Amino acid sequence: MASPPLIAAALVSRLRHLTRVGLCAVPLVLAMAWDAGQAWDGPRVVAQAQKMGGNTSLRAQGLVQIIGEAAAQDEETRLRTLNGFFNRQVMYRDDRDVWGAIDHWASPLETLSKGQGDCEDYAIAKYFSLLAAGVPGVKMRLVYVRAQLAGSIQAHMVLAYYPQPDAEPLILDNLLTDIRPASRRPDLLPVFSFNAEGLWQGVSGSSAGDPSARLSRWRDVLSKAKAEGWW
């Protein structure tokens, strides 16, 4: 296993690389077209939350208010605001405990309805909420990583934010309360990244698993997010 400093250097280099074309850039062909300029619909989000019952409506109203306030802030403050919201409001639970499934990618409202989720659910909710707050989608990537946790290597997902195309990314993670640059996350090694526009396979020589299976889950999330009013 590589040492932590080498892993940190690989993470920074690889995430910077993923902002460009990359070694193995794979276009993400979606069933629906993504319009980056399409505004989100806050009232629709609240209306859809009301249909889900429980505390979902109150949680959604709180989130919509926070997104509105964050939209007037600088981008890094938006990151801290919404990263903190989900890290506080959502309790980590395995998909099998929450959904009775091995791997379920929840929409933001599904996550709020349960008040629980795993790493993918945190990253997805933060991604759509930051989009709603006005952070350009091209500055964000959901990144699958290999994380050193409790002495073992585990699959994990984080959200990466790039202030500039070639800048060192900032990592939003449910495992930590603070947002750190990639160089300060020696516990993470990227495998592949994606957003609404594309999928990028990461480390040369490493398998990213079955892309079609992962893309199908992401297409499902985009469809659910559209129905909820996120874009």
Secondary structure by P-SEA (a helix, b strand, c coil): cccaaaaaaaaaaaaaaaaccccccccccccccccccbbbbaaaaaaaaaaaccaaaaaaaaaaaaaaaaccccaaaaaaaaaaaaaaaccccccccccccccccccaaaaaaaccccaaaaaaaaaaaaaaaccccccccccccccccccbbbbbbbbbbbccccccccccccccccccccccccccccccccccccccccccccccccaaaaaaaaaaaaaaaaaaccc
